[in-house]
């Protein structure tokens, strides 16, 4: 990985650890923080976990 900063797609805050997830039927991967991950995951059949990203 390069050293570039990544932001949570949901809350737009920069975190040192982010989670790669799919949460829509569009199959688009996004990076979110742990807190937003829990929100997206809840009652979401489209949710898919794709790994952890560390700075
Ligand atoms: Zn977030």
mmCIF file of the protein (N, C-alpha, C, O) and its ligand, coordinates in Angstrom:
data_MODEL
# 
_entry.id   MODEL 
# 
loop_
_entity.id 
_entity.type 
_entity.pdbx_number_of_molecules 
1 polymer     1 
2 non-polymer 1 
# 
_entity_poly.entity_id                      1 
_entity_poly.type                           'polypeptide(L)' 
_entity_poly.nstd_linkage                   no 
_entity_poly.nstd_monomer                   no 
_entity_poly.pdbx_seq_one_letter_code       
;(UNK)(UNK)(UNK)(UNK)(UNK)(UNK)(UNK)(UNK)(UNK)(UNK)(UNK)(UNK)(UNK)(UNK)(UNK)(UNK)
(UNK)(UNK)(UNK)(UNK)(UNK)(UNK)(UNK)(UNK)(UNK)(UNK)(UNK)(UNK)(UNK)(UNK)(UNK)(UNK)
(UNK)(UNK)(UNK)(UNK)(UNK)(UNK)(UNK)(UNK)(UNK)(UNK)(UNK)(UNK)(UNK)(UNK)(UNK)(UNK)
(UNK)(UNK)(UNK)(UNK)(UNK)(UNK)(UNK)
;
_entity_poly.pdbx_seq_one_letter_code_can   XXXXXXXXXXXXXXXXXXXXXXXXXXXXXXXXXXXXXXXXXXXXXXXXXXXXXXX 
_entity_poly.pdbx_strand_id                 A 
# 
loop_
_entity_poly_seq.entity_id 
_entity_poly_seq.num 
_entity_poly_seq.mon_id 
_entity_poly_seq.hetero 
1 1  UNK n 
1 2  UNK n 
1 3  UNK n 
1 4  UNK n 
1 5  UNK n 
1 6  UNK n 
1 7  UNK n 
1 8  UNK n 
1 9  UNK n 
1 10 UNK n 
1 11 UNK n 
1 12 UNK n 
1 13 UNK n 
1 14 UNK n 
1 15 UNK n 
1 16 UNK n 
1 17 UNK n 
1 18 UNK n 
1 19 UNK n 
1 20 UNK n 
1 21 UNK n 
1 22 UNK n 
1 23 UNK n 
1 24 UNK n 
1 25 UNK n 
1 26 UNK n 
1 27 UNK n 
1 28 UNK n 
1 29 UNK n 
1 30 UNK n 
1 31 UNK n 
1 32 UNK n 
1 33 UNK n 
1 34 UNK n 
1 35 UNK n 
1 36 UNK n 
1 37 UNK n 
1 38 UNK n 
1 39 UNK n 
1 40 UNK n 
1 41 UNK n 
1 42 UNK n 
1 43 UNK n 
1 44 UNK n 
1 45 UNK n 
1 46 UNK n 
1 47 UNK n 
1 48 UNK n 
1 49 UNK n 
1 50 UNK n 
1 51 UNK n 
1 52 UNK n 
1 53 UNK n 
1 54 UNK n 
1 55 UNK n 
# 
loop_
_struct_asym.id 
_struct_asym.entity_id 
A 1 
B 2 
# 
loop_
_chem_comp.id 
_chem_comp.type 
_chem_comp.mon_nstd_flag 
UNK 'L-peptide linking' . 
ZN  non-polymer         . 
# 
_pdbx_entity_nonpoly.entity_id   2 
_pdbx_entity_nonpoly.name        ? 
_pdbx_entity_nonpoly.comp_id     ZN 
# 
_pdbx_nonpoly_scheme.asym_id         B 
_pdbx_nonpoly_scheme.entity_id       2 
_pdbx_nonpoly_scheme.mon_id          ZN 
_pdbx_nonpoly_scheme.ndb_seq_num     1 
_pdbx_nonpoly_scheme.pdb_seq_num     101 
_pdbx_nonpoly_scheme.auth_seq_num    101 
_pdbx_nonpoly_scheme.pdb_mon_id      ZN 
_pdbx_nonpoly_scheme.auth_mon_id     ZN 
_pdbx_nonpoly_scheme.pdb_strand_id   A 
_pdbx_nonpoly_scheme.pdb_ins_code    . 
# 
loop_
_atom_site.group_PDB 
_atom_site.id 
_atom_site.type_symbol 
_atom_site.label_atom_id 
_atom_site.label_alt_id 
_atom_site.label_comp_id 
_atom_site.label_asym_id 
_atom_site.label_entity_id 
_atom_site.label_seq_id 
_atom_site.pdbx_PDB_ins_code 
_atom_site.Cartn_x 
_atom_site.Cartn_y 
_atom_site.Cartn_z 
_atom_site.occupancy 
_atom_site.B_iso_or_equiv 
_atom_site.pdbx_formal_charge 
_atom_site.auth_seq_id 
_atom_site.auth_comp_id 
_atom_site.auth_asym_id 
_atom_site.auth_atom_id 
_atom_site.pdbx_PDB_model_num 
ATOM   1   N  N  . UNK A 1 1  ? 0.820   -1.209 0.000  1.00 0.00 ? 1   UNK A N  1 
ATOM   2   C  CA . UNK A 1 1  ? 0.000   0.000  0.000  1.00 0.00 ? 1   UNK A CA 1 
ATOM   3   C  C  . UNK A 1 1  ? 0.859   1.266  0.000  1.00 0.00 ? 1   UNK A C  1 
ATOM   4   O  O  . UNK A 1 1  ? 1.962   1.288  0.546  1.00 0.00 ? 1   UNK A O  1 
ATOM   5   N  N  . UNK A 1 2  ? 0.343   2.288  -0.607 1.00 0.00 ? 2   UNK A N  1 
ATOM   6   C  CA . UNK A 1 2  ? 1.016   3.584  -0.570 1.00 0.00 ? 2   UNK A CA 1 
ATOM   7   C  C  . UNK A 1 2  ? 0.638   4.273  0.740  1.00 0.00 ? 2   UNK A C  1 
ATOM   8   O  O  . UNK A 1 2  ? -0.236  3.792  1.462  1.00 0.00 ? 2   UNK A O  1 
ATOM   9   N  N  . UNK A 1 3  ? 1.263   5.352  1.041  1.00 0.00 ? 3   UNK A N  1 
ATOM   10  C  CA . UNK A 1 3  ? 0.993   6.014  2.310  1.00 0.00 ? 3   UNK A CA 1 
ATOM   11  C  C  . UNK A 1 3  ? -0.146  7.015  2.285  1.00 0.00 ? 3   UNK A C  1 
ATOM   12  O  O  . UNK A 1 3  ? -0.280  7.827  3.201  1.00 0.00 ? 3   UNK A O  1 
ATOM   13  N  N  . UNK A 1 4  ? -0.970  6.965  1.242  1.00 0.00 ? 4   UNK A N  1 
ATOM   14  C  CA . UNK A 1 4  ? -1.995  7.994  1.156  1.00 0.00 ? 4   UNK A CA 1 
ATOM   15  C  C  . UNK A 1 4  ? -3.111  7.814  2.191  1.00 0.00 ? 4   UNK A C  1 
ATOM   16  O  O  . UNK A 1 4  ? -3.402  6.712  2.656  1.00 0.00 ? 4   UNK A O  1 
ATOM   17  N  N  . UNK A 1 5  ? -3.695  8.916  2.512  1.00 0.00 ? 5   UNK A N  1 
ATOM   18  C  CA . UNK A 1 5  ? -4.721  8.933  3.549  1.00 0.00 ? 5   UNK A CA 1 
ATOM   19  C  C  . UNK A 1 5  ? -6.038  8.406  2.995  1.00 0.00 ? 5   UNK A C  1 
ATOM   20  O  O  . UNK A 1 5  ? -6.432  8.729  1.875  1.00 0.00 ? 5   UNK A O  1 
ATOM   21  N  N  . UNK A 1 6  ? -6.694  7.606  3.783  1.00 0.00 ? 6   UNK A N  1 
ATOM   22  C  CA . UNK A 1 6  ? -8.017  7.117  3.392  1.00 0.00 ? 6   UNK A CA 1 
ATOM   23  C  C  . UNK A 1 6  ? -9.058  7.629  4.380  1.00 0.00 ? 6   UNK A C  1 
ATOM   24  O  O  . UNK A 1 6  ? -8.813  7.743  5.581  1.00 0.00 ? 6   UNK A O  1 
ATOM   25  N  N  . UNK A 1 7  ? -10.211 7.928  3.833  1.00 0.00 ? 7   UNK A N  1 
ATOM   26  C  CA . UNK A 1 7  ? -11.297 8.416  4.663  1.00 0.00 ? 7   UNK A CA 1 
ATOM   27  C  C  . UNK A 1 7  ? -12.453 7.439  4.669  1.00 0.00 ? 7   UNK A C  1 
ATOM   28  O  O  . UNK A 1 7  ? -12.691 6.713  3.704  1.00 0.00 ? 7   UNK A O  1 
ATOM   29  N  N  . UNK A 1 8  ? -13.151 7.442  5.764  1.00 0.00 ? 8   UNK A N  1 
ATOM   30  C  CA . UNK A 1 8  ? -14.392 6.692  5.831  1.00 0.00 ? 8   UNK A CA 1 
ATOM   31  C  C  . UNK A 1 8  ? -15.380 7.334  4.863  1.00 0.00 ? 8   UNK A C  1 
ATOM   32  O  O  . UNK A 1 8  ? -15.591 8.546  4.900  1.00 0.00 ? 8   UNK A O  1 
ATOM   33  N  N  . UNK A 1 9  ? -15.983 6.525  3.999  1.00 0.00 ? 9   UNK A N  1 
ATOM   34  C  CA . UNK A 1 9  ? -16.927 7.039  2.989  1.00 0.00 ? 9   UNK A CA 1 
ATOM   35  C  C  . UNK A 1 9  ? -18.198 7.603  3.614  1.00 0.00 ? 9   UNK A C  1 
ATOM   36  O  O  . UNK A 1 9  ? -18.890 8.419  3.006  1.00 0.00 ? 9   UNK A O  1 
ATOM   37  N  N  . UNK A 1 10 ? -18.491 7.171  4.804  1.00 0.00 ? 10  UNK A N  1 
ATOM   38  C  CA . UNK A 1 10 ? -19.752 7.567  5.427  1.00 0.00 ? 10  UNK A CA 1 
ATOM   39  C  C  . UNK A 1 10 ? -19.595 8.835  6.262  1.00 0.00 ? 10  UNK A C  1 
ATOM   40  O  O  . UNK A 1 10 ? -20.329 9.802  6.058  1.00 0.00 ? 10  UNK A O  1 
ATOM   41  N  N  . UNK A 1 11 ? -18.650 8.844  7.196  1.00 0.00 ? 11  UNK A N  1 
ATOM   42  C  CA . UNK A 1 11 ? -18.522 10.001 8.085  1.00 0.00 ? 11  UNK A CA 1 
ATOM   43  C  C  . UNK A 1 11 ? -17.407 10.954 7.653  1.00 0.00 ? 11  UNK A C  1 
ATOM   44  O  O  . UNK A 1 11 ? -17.236 12.015 8.252  1.00 0.00 ? 11  UNK A O  1 
ATOM   45  N  N  . UNK A 1 12 ? -16.631 10.577 6.597  1.00 0.00 ? 12  UNK A N  1 
ATOM   46  C  CA . UNK A 1 12 ? -15.586 11.436 6.016  1.00 0.00 ? 12  UNK A CA 1 
ATOM   47  C  C  . UNK A 1 12 ? -14.450 11.787 6.972  1.00 0.00 ? 12  UNK A C  1 
ATOM   48  O  O  . UNK A 1 12 ? -13.771 12.799 6.802  1.00 0.00 ? 12  UNK A O  1 
ATOM   49  N  N  . UNK A 1 13 ? -14.256 10.952 7.960  1.00 0.00 ? 13  UNK A N  1 
ATOM   50  C  CA . UNK A 1 13 ? -13.157 11.173 8.900  1.00 0.00 ? 13  UNK A CA 1 
ATOM   51  C  C  . UNK A 1 13 ? -12.011 10.250 8.520  1.00 0.00 ? 13  UNK A C  1 
ATOM   52  O  O  . UNK A 1 13 ? -12.238 9.138  8.044  1.00 0.00 ? 13  UNK A O  1 
ATOM   53  N  N  . UNK A 1 14 ? -10.787 10.702 8.727  1.00 0.00 ? 14  UNK A N  1 
ATOM   54  C  CA . UNK A 1 14 ? -9.642  9.863  8.369  1.00 0.00 ? 14  UNK A CA 1 
ATOM   55  C  C  . UNK A 1 14 ? -9.249  8.965  9.539  1.00 0.00 ? 14  UNK A C  1 
ATOM   56  O  O  . UNK A 1 14 ? -9.006  9.435  10.650 1.00 0.00 ? 14  UNK A O  1 
ATOM   57  N  N  . UNK A 1 15 ? -9.193  7.670  9.264  1.00 0.00 ? 15  UNK A N  1 
ATOM   58  C  CA . UNK A 1 15 ? -8.875  6.669  10.277 1.00 0.00 ? 15  UNK A CA 1 
ATOM   59  C  C  . UNK A 1 15 ? -7.633  5.894  9.855  1.00 0.00 ? 15  UNK A C  1 
ATOM   60  O  O  . UNK A 1 15 ? -7.335  5.790  8.665  1.00 0.00 ? 15  UNK A O  1 
ATOM   61  N  N  . UNK A 1 16 ? -6.914  5.355  10.827 1.00 0.00 ? 16  UNK A N  1 
ATOM   62  C  CA . UNK A 1 16 ? -5.727  4.571  10.481 1.00 0.00 ? 16  UNK A CA 1 
ATOM   63  C  C  . UNK A 1 16 ? -6.119  3.144  10.093 1.00 0.00 ? 16  UNK A C  1 
ATOM   64  O  O  . UNK A 1 16 ? -5.354  2.448  9.426  1.00 0.00 ? 16  UNK A O  1 
ATOM   65  N  N  . UNK A 1 17 ? -7.285  2.721  10.503 1.00 0.00 ? 17  UNK A N  1 
ATOM   66  C  CA . UNK A 1 17 ? -7.774  1.400  10.111 1.00 0.00 ? 17  UNK A CA 1 
ATOM   67  C  C  . UNK A 1 17 ? -9.181  1.548  9.529  1.00 0.00 ? 17  UNK A C  1 
ATOM   68  O  O  . UNK A 1 17 ? -10.077 2.128  10.143 1.00 0.00 ? 17  UNK A O  1 
ATOM   69  N  N  . UNK A 1 18 ? -9.338  1.008  8.334  1.00 0.00 ? 18  UNK A N  1 
ATOM   70  C  CA . UNK A 1 18 ? -10.655 1.066  7.698  1.00 0.00 ? 18  UNK A CA 1 
ATOM   71  C  C  . UNK A 1 18 ? -11.036 -0.322 7.215  1.00 0.00 ? 18  UNK A C  1 
ATOM   72  O  O  . UNK A 1 18 ? -10.179 -1.191 7.057  1.00 0.00 ? 18  UNK A O  1 
ATOM   73  N  N  . UNK A 1 19 ? -12.312 -0.524 6.982  1.00 0.00 ? 19  UNK A N  1 
ATOM   74  C  CA . UNK A 1 19 ? -12.821 -1.815 6.553  1.00 0.00 ? 19  UNK A CA 1 
ATOM   75  C  C  . UNK A 1 19 ? -13.418 -1.701 5.164  1.00 0.00 ? 19  UNK A C  1 
ATOM   76  O  O  . UNK A 1 19 ? -14.205 -0.800 4.874  1.00 0.00 ? 19  UNK A O  1 
ATOM   77  N  N  . UNK A 1 20 ? -13.026 -2.632 4.318  1.00 0.00 ? 20  UNK A N  1 
ATOM   78  C  CA . UNK A 1 20 ? -13.499 -2.633 2.943  1.00 0.00 ? 20  UNK A CA 1 
ATOM   79  C  C  . UNK A 1 20 ? -14.812 -3.413 2.908  1.00 0.00 ? 20  UNK A C  1 
ATOM   80  O  O  . UNK A 1 20 ? -14.861 -4.586 3.280  1.00 0.00 ? 20  UNK A O  1 
ATOM   81  N  N  . UNK A 1 21 ? -15.860 -2.756 2.461  1.00 0.00 ? 21  UNK A N  1 
ATOM   82  C  CA . UNK A 1 21 ? -17.167 -3.414 2.457  1.00 0.00 ? 21  UNK A CA 1 
ATOM   83  C  C  . UNK A 1 21 ? -17.977 -3.070 1.218  1.00 0.00 ? 21  UNK A C  1 
ATOM   84  O  O  . UNK A 1 21 ? -17.741 -2.065 0.547  1.00 0.00 ? 21  UNK A O  1 
ATOM   85  N  N  . UNK A 1 22 ? -18.943 -3.940 0.938  1.00 0.00 ? 22  UNK A N  1 
ATOM   86  C  CA . UNK A 1 22 ? -19.983 -3.656 -0.043 1.00 0.00 ? 22  UNK A CA 1 
ATOM   87  C  C  . UNK A 1 22 ? -21.260 -3.563 0.757  1.00 0.00 ? 22  UNK A C  1 
ATOM   88  O  O  . UNK A 1 22 ? -21.513 -4.401 1.623  1.00 0.00 ? 22  UNK A O  1 
ATOM   89  N  N  . UNK A 1 23 ? -22.055 -2.576 0.487  1.00 0.00 ? 23  UNK A N  1 
ATOM   90  C  CA . UNK A 1 23 ? -23.299 -2.475 1.247  1.00 0.00 ? 23  UNK A CA 1 
ATOM   91  C  C  . UNK A 1 23 ? -24.504 -2.159 0.363  1.00 0.00 ? 23  UNK A C  1 
ATOM   92  O  O  . UNK A 1 23 ? -25.619 -1.965 0.846  1.00 0.00 ? 23  UNK A O  1 
ATOM   93  N  N  . UNK A 1 24 ? -24.244 -2.113 -0.960 1.00 0.00 ? 24  UNK A N  1 
ATOM   94  C  CA . UNK A 1 24 ? -25.322 -1.873 -1.899 1.00 0.00 ? 24  UNK A CA 1 
ATOM   95  C  C  . UNK A 1 24 ? -25.276 -2.935 -2.973 1.00 0.00 ? 24  UNK A C  1 
ATOM   96  O  O  . UNK A 1 24 ? -24.277 -3.640 -3.110 1.00 0.00 ? 24  UNK A O  1 
ATOM   97  N  N  . UNK A 1 25 ? -26.331 -3.053 -3.724 1.00 0.00 ? 25  UNK A N  1 
ATOM   98  C  CA . UNK A 1 25 ? -26.366 -4.052 -4.793 1.00 0.00 ? 25  UNK A CA 1 
ATOM   99  C  C  . UNK A 1 25 ? -25.489 -3.652 -5.974 1.00 0.00 ? 25  UNK A C  1 
ATOM   100 O  O  . UNK A 1 25 ? -25.269 -4.450 -6.885 1.00 0.00 ? 25  UNK A O  1 
ATOM   101 N  N  . UNK A 1 26 ? -24.983 -2.407 -5.959 1.00 0.00 ? 26  UNK A N  1 
ATOM   102 C  CA . UNK A 1 26 ? -24.108 -1.920 -7.030 1.00 0.00 ? 26  UNK A CA 1 
ATOM   103 C  C  . UNK A 1 26 ? -22.763 -2.639 -7.079 1.00 0.00 ? 26  UNK A C  1 
ATOM   104 O  O  . UNK A 1 26 ? -22.014 -2.487 -8.044 1.00 0.00 ? 26  UNK A O  1 
ATOM   105 N  N  . UNK A 1 27 ? -22.451 -3.423 -6.045 1.00 0.00 ? 27  UNK A N  1 
ATOM   106 C  CA . UNK A 1 27 ? -21.190 -4.165 -5.947 1.00 0.00 ? 27  UNK A CA 1 
ATOM   107 C  C  . UNK A 1 27 ? -19.967 -3.251 -5.863 1.00 0.00 ? 27  UNK A C  1 
ATOM   108 O  O  . UNK A 1 27 ? -18.852 -3.668 -6.176 1.00 0.00 ? 27  UNK A O  1 
ATOM   109 N  N  . UNK A 1 28 ? -20.171 -2.062 -5.461 1.00 0.00 ? 28  UNK A N  1 
ATOM   110 C  CA . UNK A 1 28 ? -19.071 -1.115 -5.335 1.00 0.00 ? 28  UNK A CA 1 
ATOM   111 C  C  . UNK A 1 28 ? -18.448 -1.251 -3.951 1.00 0.00 ? 28  UNK A C  1 
ATOM   112 O  O  . UNK A 1 28 ? -19.143 -1.281 -2.935 1.00 0.00 ? 28  UNK A O  1 
ATOM   113 N  N  . UNK A 1 29 ? -17.104 -1.334 -3.939 1.00 0.00 ? 29  UNK A N  1 
ATOM   114 C  CA . UNK A 1 29 ? -16.403 -1.447 -2.664 1.00 0.00 ? 29  UNK A CA 1 
ATOM   115 C  C  . UNK A 1 29 ? -16.135 -0.058 -2.102 1.00 0.00 ? 29  UNK A C  1 
ATOM   116 O  O  . UNK A 1 29 ? -15.720 0.847  -2.826 1.00 0.00 ? 29  UNK A O  1 
ATOM   117 N  N  . UNK A 1 30 ? -16.371 0.100  -0.824 1.00 0.00 ? 30  UNK A N  1 
ATOM   118 C  CA . UNK A 1 30 ? -16.044 1.368  -0.170 1.00 0.00 ? 30  UNK A CA 1 
ATOM   119 C  C  . UNK A 1 30 ? -15.286 1.076  1.120  1.00 0.00 ? 30  UNK A C  1 
ATOM   120 O  O  . UNK A 1 30 ? -15.288 -0.052 1.614  1.00 0.00 ? 30  UNK A O  1 
ATOM   121 N  N  . UNK A 1 31 ? -14.644 2.101  1.654  1.00 0.00 ? 31  UNK A N  1 
ATOM   122 C  CA . UNK A 1 31 ? -13.938 1.964  2.919  1.00 0.00 ? 31  UNK A CA 1 
ATOM   123 C  C  . UNK A 1 31 ? -14.696 2.722  4.002  1.00 0.00 ? 31  UNK A C  1 
ATOM   124 O  O  . UNK A 1 31 ? -15.068 3.882  3.824  1.00 0.00 ? 31  UNK A O  1 
ATOM   125 N  N  . UNK A 1 32 ? -14.913 2.057  5.106  1.00 0.00 ? 32  UNK A N  1 
ATOM   126 C  CA . UNK A 1 32 ? -15.609 2.698  6.219  1.00 0.00 ? 32  UNK A CA 1 
ATOM   127 C  C  . UNK A 1 32 ? -14.898 2.402  7.535  1.00 0.00 ? 32  UNK A C  1 
ATOM   128 O  O  . UNK A 1 32 ? -14.131 1.445  7.639  1.00 0.00 ? 32  UNK A O  1 
ATOM   129 N  N  . UNK A 1 33 ? -15.162 3.227  8.527  1.00 0.00 ? 33  UNK A N  1 
ATOM   130 C  CA . UNK A 1 33 ? -14.587 3.002  9.851  1.00 0.00 ? 33  UNK A CA 1 
ATOM   131 C  C  . UNK A 1 33 ? -15.408 1.934  10.588 1.00 0.00 ? 33  UNK A C  1 
ATOM   132 O  O  . UNK A 1 33 ? -16.458 1.498  10.116 1.00 0.00 ? 33  UNK A O  1 
ATOM   133 N  N  . UNK A 1 34 ? -14.920 1.544  11.710 1.00 0.00 ? 34  UNK A N  1 
ATOM   134 C  CA . UNK A 1 34 ? -15.571 0.459  12.441 1.00 0.00 ? 34  UNK A CA 1 
ATOM   135 C  C  . UNK A 1 34 ? -16.989 0.809  12.873 1.00 0.00 ? 34  UNK A C  1 
ATOM   136 O  O  . UNK A 1 34 ? -17.892 -0.026 12.815 1.00 0.00 ? 34  UNK A O  1 
ATOM   137 N  N  . UNK A 1 35 ? -17.170 2.029  13.298 1.00 0.00 ? 35  UNK A N  1 
ATOM   138 C  CA . UNK A 1 35 ? -18.485 2.449  13.766 1.00 0.00 ? 35  UNK A CA 1 
ATOM   139 C  C  . UNK A 1 35 ? -19.509 2.424  12.626 1.00 0.00 ? 35  UNK A C  1 
ATOM   140 O  O  . UNK A 1 35 ? -20.623 1.928  12.790 1.00 0.00 ? 35  UNK A O  1 
ATOM   141 N  N  . UNK A 1 36 ? -19.112 2.968  11.466 1.00 0.00 ? 36  UNK A N  1 
ATOM   142 C  CA . UNK A 1 36 ? -20.016 2.984  10.319 1.00 0.00 ? 36  UNK A CA 1 
ATOM   143 C  C  . UNK A 1 36 ? -20.242 1.578  9.789  1.00 0.00 ? 36  UNK A C  1 
ATOM   144 O  O  . UNK A 1 36 ? -21.321 1.261  9.290  1.00 0.00 ? 36  UNK A O  1 
ATOM   145 N  N  . UNK A 1 37 ? -19.233 0.749  9.897  1.00 0.00 ? 37  UNK A N  1 
ATOM   146 C  CA . UNK A 1 37 ? -19.366 -0.646 9.482  1.00 0.00 ? 37  UNK A CA 1 
ATOM   147 C  C  . UNK A 1 37 ? -20.506 -1.324 10.227 1.00 0.00 ? 37  UNK A C  1 
ATOM   148 O  O  . UNK A 1 37 ? -21.311 -2.043 9.634  1.00 0.00 ? 37  UNK A O  1 
ATOM   149 N  N  . UNK A 1 38 ? -20.564 -1.090 11.514 1.00 0.00 ? 38  UNK A N  1 
ATOM   150 C  CA . UNK A 1 38 ? -21.612 -1.708 12.323 1.00 0.00 ? 38  UNK A CA 1 
ATOM   151 C  C  . UNK A 1 38 ? -22.993 -1.212 11.914 1.00 0.00 ? 38  UNK A C  1 
ATOM   152 O  O  . UNK A 1 38 ? -23.964 -1.970 11.931 1.00 0.00 ? 38  UNK A O  1 
ATOM   153 N  N  . UNK A 1 39 ? -23.075 0.059  11.550 1.00 0.00 ? 39  UNK A N  1 
ATOM   154 C  CA . UNK A 1 39 ? -24.350 0.617  11.095 1.00 0.00 ? 39  UNK A CA 1 
ATOM   155 C  C  . UNK A 1 39 ? -24.773 0.047  9.750  1.00 0.00 ? 39  UNK A C  1 
ATOM   156 O  O  . UNK A 1 39 ? -25.946 -0.255 9.533  1.00 0.00 ? 39  UNK A O  1 
ATOM   157 N  N  . UNK A 1 40 ? -23.799 -0.099 8.842  1.00 0.00 ? 40  UNK A N  1 
ATOM   158 C  CA . UNK A 1 40 ? -24.105 -0.605 7.499  1.00 0.00 ? 40  UNK A CA 1 
ATOM   159 C  C  . UNK A 1 40 ? -24.501 -2.076 7.533  1.00 0.00 ? 40  UNK A C  1 
ATOM   160 O  O  . UNK A 1 40 ? -25.353 -2.542 6.776  1.00 0.00 ? 40  UNK A O  1 
ATOM   161 N  N  . UNK A 1 41 ? -23.851 -2.774 8.433  1.00 0.00 ? 41  UNK A N  1 
ATOM   162 C  CA . UNK A 1 41 ? -24.011 -4.215 8.540  1.00 0.00 ? 41  UNK A CA 1 
ATOM   163 C  C  . UNK A 1 41 ? -25.410 -4.602 9.030  1.00 0.00 ? 41  UNK A C  1 
ATOM   164 O  O  . UNK A 1 41 ? -25.966 -5.636 8.660  1.00 0.00 ? 41  UNK A O  1 
ATOM   165 N  N  . UNK A 1 42 ? -25.940 -3.740 9.865  1.00 0.00 ? 42  UNK A N  1 
ATOM   166 C  CA . UNK A 1 42 ? -27.207 -4.008 10.537 1.00 0.00 ? 42  UNK A CA 1 
ATOM   167 C  C  . UNK A 1 42 ? -28.363 -4.165 9.548  1.00 0.00 ? 42  UNK A C  1 
ATOM   168 O  O  . UNK A 1 42 ? -28.647 -3.260 8.763  1.00 0.00 ? 42  UNK A O  1 
ATOM   169 N  N  . UNK A 1 43 ? -29.005 -5.289 9.593  1.00 0.00 ? 43  UNK A N  1 
ATOM   170 C  CA . UNK A 1 43 ? -30.172 -5.579 8.743  1.00 0.00 ? 43  UNK A CA 1 
ATOM   171 C  C  . UNK A 1 43 ? -29.910 -5.303 7.266  1.00 0.00 ? 43  UNK A C  1 
ATOM   172 O  O  . UNK A 1 43 ? -30.802 -4.838 6.556  1.00 0.00 ? 43  UNK A O  1 
ATOM   173 N  N  . UNK A 1 44 ? -28.702 -5.584 6.802  1.00 0.00 ? 44  UNK A N  1 
ATOM   174 C  CA . UNK A 1 44 ? -28.364 -5.319 5.412  1.00 0.00 ? 44  UNK A CA 1 
ATOM   175 C  C  . UNK A 1 44 ? -27.948 -6.602 4.689  1.00 0.00 ? 44  UNK A C  1 
ATOM   176 O  O  . UNK A 1 44 ? -26.832 -7.081 4.888  1.00 0.00 ? 44  UNK A O  1 
ATOM   177 N  N  . UNK A 1 45 ? -28.810 -7.156 3.869  1.00 0.00 ? 45  UNK A N  1 
ATOM   178 C  CA . UNK A 1 45 ? -28.482 -8.400 3.154  1.00 0.00 ? 45  UNK A CA 1 
ATOM   179 C  C  . UNK A 1 45 ? -27.416 -8.202 2.076  1.00 0.00 ? 45  UNK A C  1 
ATOM   180 O  O  . UNK A 1 45 ? -26.796 -9.172 1.640  1.00 0.00 ? 45  UNK A O  1 
ATOM   181 N  N  . UNK A 1 46 ? -27.194 -6.948 1.639  1.00 0.00 ? 46  UNK A N  1 
ATOM   182 C  CA . UNK A 1 46 ? -26.195 -6.668 0.609  1.00 0.00 ? 46  UNK A CA 1 
ATOM   183 C  C  . UNK A 1 46 ? -24.801 -6.491 1.198  1.00 0.00 ? 46  UNK A C  1 
ATOM   184 O  O  . UNK A 1 46 ? -23.824 -6.381 0.458  1.00 0.00 ? 46  UNK A O  1 
ATOM   185 N  N  . UNK A 1 47 ? -24.706 -6.463 2.505  1.00 0.00 ? 47  UNK A N  1 
ATOM   186 C  CA . UNK A 1 47 ? -23.422 -6.242 3.168  1.00 0.00 ? 47  UNK A CA 1 
ATOM   187 C  C  . UNK A 1 47 ? -22.452 -7.389 2.911  1.00 0.00 ? 47  UNK A C  1 
ATOM   188 O  O  . UNK A 1 47 ? -22.803 -8.565 3.008  1.00 0.00 ? 47  UNK A O  1 
ATOM   189 N  N  . UNK A 1 48 ? -21.213 -7.005 2.580  1.00 0.00 ? 48  UNK A N  1 
ATOM   190 C  CA . UNK A 1 48 ? -20.162 -7.989 2.335  1.00 0.00 ? 48  UNK A CA 1 
ATOM   191 C  C  . UNK A 1 48 ? -18.841 -7.413 2.844  1.00 0.00 ? 48  UNK A C  1 
ATOM   192 O  O  . UNK A 1 48 ? -18.522 -6.252 2.590  1.00 0.00 ? 48  UNK A O  1 
ATOM   193 N  N  . UNK A 1 49 ? -18.089 -8.223 3.554  1.00 0.00 ? 49  UNK A N  1 
ATOM   194 C  CA . UNK A 1 49 ? -16.814 -7.778 4.104  1.00 0.00 ? 49  UNK A CA 1 
ATOM   195 C  C  . UNK A 1 49 ? -15.674 -8.165 3.169  1.00 0.00 ? 49  UNK A C  1 
ATOM   196 O  O  . UNK A 1 49 ? -15.585 -9.310 2.725  1.00 0.00 ? 49  UNK A O  1 
ATOM   197 N  N  . UNK A 1 50 ? -14.795 -7.192 2.872  1.00 0.00 ? 50  UNK A N  1 
ATOM   198 C  CA . UNK A 1 50 ? -13.728 -7.464 1.913  1.00 0.00 ? 50  UNK A CA 1 
ATOM   199 C  C  . UNK A 1 50 ? -12.329 -7.315 2.455  1.00 0.00 ? 50  UNK A C  1 
ATOM   200 O  O  . UNK A 1 50 ? -11.370 -7.369 1.685  1.00 0.00 ? 50  UNK A O  1 
ATOM   201 N  N  . UNK A 1 51 ? -12.175 -7.130 3.753  1.00 0.00 ? 51  UNK A N  1 
ATOM   202 C  CA . UNK A 1 51 ? -10.842 -7.035 4.330  1.00 0.00 ? 51  UNK A CA 1 
ATOM   203 C  C  . UNK A 1 51 ? -10.623 -5.772 5.118  1.00 0.00 ? 51  UNK A C  1 
ATOM   204 O  O  . UNK A 1 51 ? -11.458 -4.868 5.138  1.00 0.00 ? 51  UNK A O  1 
ATOM   205 N  N  . UNK A 1 52 ? -9.474  -5.731 5.770  1.00 0.00 ? 52  UNK A N  1 
ATOM   206 C  CA . UNK A 1 52 ? -9.125  -4.591 6.612  1.00 0.00 ? 52  UNK A CA 1 
ATOM   207 C  C  . UNK A 1 52 ? -7.990  -3.827 5.968  1.00 0.00 ? 52  UNK A C  1 
ATOM   208 O  O  . UNK A 1 52 ? -7.066  -4.440 5.433  1.00 0.00 ? 52  UNK A O  1 
ATOM   209 N  N  . UNK A 1 53 ? -8.031  -2.537 6.002  1.00 0.00 ? 53  UNK A N  1 
ATOM   210 C  CA . UNK A 1 53 ? -6.992  -1.684 5.432  1.00 0.00 ? 53  UNK A CA 1 
ATOM   211 C  C  . UNK A 1 53 ? -6.328  -0.902 6.547  1.00 0.00 ? 53  UNK A C  1 
ATOM   212 O  O  . UNK A 1 53 ? -6.982  -0.199 7.318  1.00 0.00 ? 53  UNK A O  1 
ATOM   213 N  N  . UNK A 1 54 ? -4.986  -1.045 6.616  1.00 0.00 ? 54  UNK A N  1 
ATOM   214 C  CA . UNK A 1 54 ? -4.230  -0.301 7.635  1.00 0.00 ? 54  UNK A CA 1 
ATOM   215 C  C  . UNK A 1 54 ? -3.278  0.654  6.986  1.00 0.00 ? 54  UNK A C  1 
ATOM   216 O  O  . UNK A 1 54 ? -2.685  0.336  5.955  1.00 0.00 ? 54  UNK A O  1 
ATOM   217 N  N  . UNK A 1 55 ? -3.119  1.803  7.556  1.00 0.00 ? 55  UNK A N  1 
ATOM   218 C  CA . UNK A 1 55 ? -2.233  2.850  7.078  1.00 0.00 ? 55  UNK A CA 1 
ATOM   219 C  C  . UNK A 1 55 ? -0.773  2.425  7.152  1.00 0.00 ? 55  UNK A C  1 
ATOM   220 O  O  . UNK A 1 55 ? 0.113   3.196  6.784  1.00 0.00 ? 55  UNK A O  1 
HETATM 221 ZN ZN . ZN  B 2 .  ? -17.203 6.340  9.543  1.00 0.00 ? 101 ZN  A ZN 1 
# 
